[in-house]
Amino acid sequence: MTTRPPIPFRAGDVVRLAEQHYCYGLGPLTLRIVEVGRRERHSDGIWIHLRGVELGPPAGRRQRRVLARLDAVEVRPGPTPAAHVPVRPGWQCAGCHDAWPCPDGRRRLLAEYAADRAALGVYLGLHLVDSAGDLRDESAGSLHARFLGWLPRR
């Protein structure tokens, strides 16, 4: 029986990837991990599916899915601020472990989307739809209140 080596990073960690070590993008990538997916064996080594929030230019903060070479993922050293992003399947906050979106995450989202509240509604609505499959014991009304009900009305 072969034992798989442990993955040296987890949700909440910030990692860097050189362009040649990940698929689905161009240039170096800094990513705050939201979800660590399955591994795949390819001819050039073990690759792993990652989902996270891209940090820095050119795109700013947006969620990304990438396939990365496991042995080429560099965990950024030093303390980093807590990422208030959802961790599936429980939809807890990666930073504070409260139900996402947590109070700090809400404040950050409102500041980040201050110029485009409609985009924030779409973003949260997509998360609402995704969460419905994972949080099947919660009612539609409670999910709506959790993901969209806190948004300020104009």
LINZICOR-V816901 format. One record per residue. RES is the residue in one small letter. D_CENTER is the distance of its C-alpha to the mean C-alpha in Angstrom with 1 decimal. Layout:
BEGIN
res:RES d_center:D_CENTER
res:RES d_center:D_CENTER
END
This chain:
BEGIN
res:m d_center:32.7
res:t d_center:30.2
res:t d_center:27.5
res:r d_center:24.1
res:p d_center:23.2
res:p d_center:20.4
res:i d_center:17.0
res:p d_center:17.2
res:f d_center:13.6
res:r d_center:11.1
res:a d_center:7.9
res:g d_center:8.3
res:d d_center:10.4
res:v d_center:10.7
res:v d_center:12.2
res:r d_center:14.5
res:l d_center:15.7
res:a d_center:19.0
res:e d_center:19.4
res:q d_center:21.6
res:h d_center:19.1
res:y d_center:16.4
res:c d_center:16.8
res:y d_center:15.9
res:g d_center:16.3
res:l d_center:18.9
res:g d_center:19.4
res:p d_center:17.7
res:l d_center:13.9
res:t d_center:12.2
res:l d_center:8.5
res:r d_center:6.7
res:i d_center:5.5
res:v d_center:3.2
res:e d_center:6.0
res:v d_center:9.3
res:g d_center:11.5
res:r d_center:15.2
res:r d_center:17.5
res:e d_center:20.1
res:r d_center:23.4
res:h d_center:24.7
res:s d_center:27.9
res:d d_center:26.4
res:g d_center:24.4
res:i d_center:21.4
res:w d_center:18.2
res:i d_center:14.8
res:h d_center:12.1
res:l d_center:8.6
res:r d_center:5.3
res:g d_center:3.3
res:v d_center:4.9
res:e d_center:8.5
res:l d_center:10.9
res:g d_center:14.5
res:p d_center:16.9
res:p d_center:17.6
res:a d_center:14.8
res:g d_center:13.6
res:r d_center:10.2
res:r d_center:8.7
res:q d_center:5.9
res:r d_center:7.4
res:r d_center:8.6
res:v d_center:11.2
res:l d_center:14.0
res:a d_center:15.0
res:r d_center:18.2
res:l d_center:17.7
res:d d_center:20.6
res:a d_center:19.5
res:v d_center:16.1
res:e d_center:17.1
res:v d_center:15.5
res:r d_center:16.2
res:p d_center:19.0
res:g d_center:19.8
res:p d_center:18.2
res:t d_center:15.2
res:p d_center:14.5
res:a d_center:12.2
res:a d_center:8.7
res:h d_center:9.1
res:v d_center:5.7
res:p d_center:6.3
res:v d_center:6.9
res:r d_center:9.0
res:p d_center:11.9
res:g d_center:13.2
res:w d_center:10.8
res:q d_center:11.3
res:c d_center:9.9
res:a d_center:8.6
res:g d_center:11.2
res:c d_center:14.2
res:h d_center:13.7
res:d d_center:15.3
res:a d_center:14.6
res:w d_center:11.7
res:p d_center:12.4
res:c d_center:14.4
res:p d_center:17.2
res:d d_center:15.8
res:g d_center:12.6
res:r d_center:15.2
res:r d_center:17.3
res:r d_center:14.6
res:l d_center:13.8
res:l d_center:17.6
res:a d_center:18.2
res:e d_center:15.7
res:y d_center:17.1
res:a d_center:20.6
res:a d_center:22.2
res:d d_center:20.7
res:r d_center:20.4
res:a d_center:20.7
res:a d_center:17.5
res:l d_center:15.8
res:g d_center:17.6
res:v d_center:16.5
res:y d_center:12.8
res:l d_center:13.3
res:g d_center:15.7
res:l d_center:13.5
res:h d_center:11.2
res:l d_center:14.7
res:v d_center:15.8
res:d d_center:12.9
res:s d_center:13.5
res:a d_center:17.2
res:g d_center:17.1
res:d d_center:15.5
res:l d_center:17.4
res:r d_center:20.8
res:d d_center:22.9
res:e d_center:21.9
res:s d_center:24.0
res:a d_center:23.0
res:g d_center:24.4
res:s d_center:22.4
res:l d_center:19.1
res:h d_center:20.4
res:a d_center:21.4
res:r d_center:18.0
res:f d_center:15.9
res:l d_center:18.7
res:g d_center:21.7
res:w d_center:20.9
res:l d_center:20.8
res:p d_center:24.1
res:r d_center:26.7
res:r d_center:28.7
END
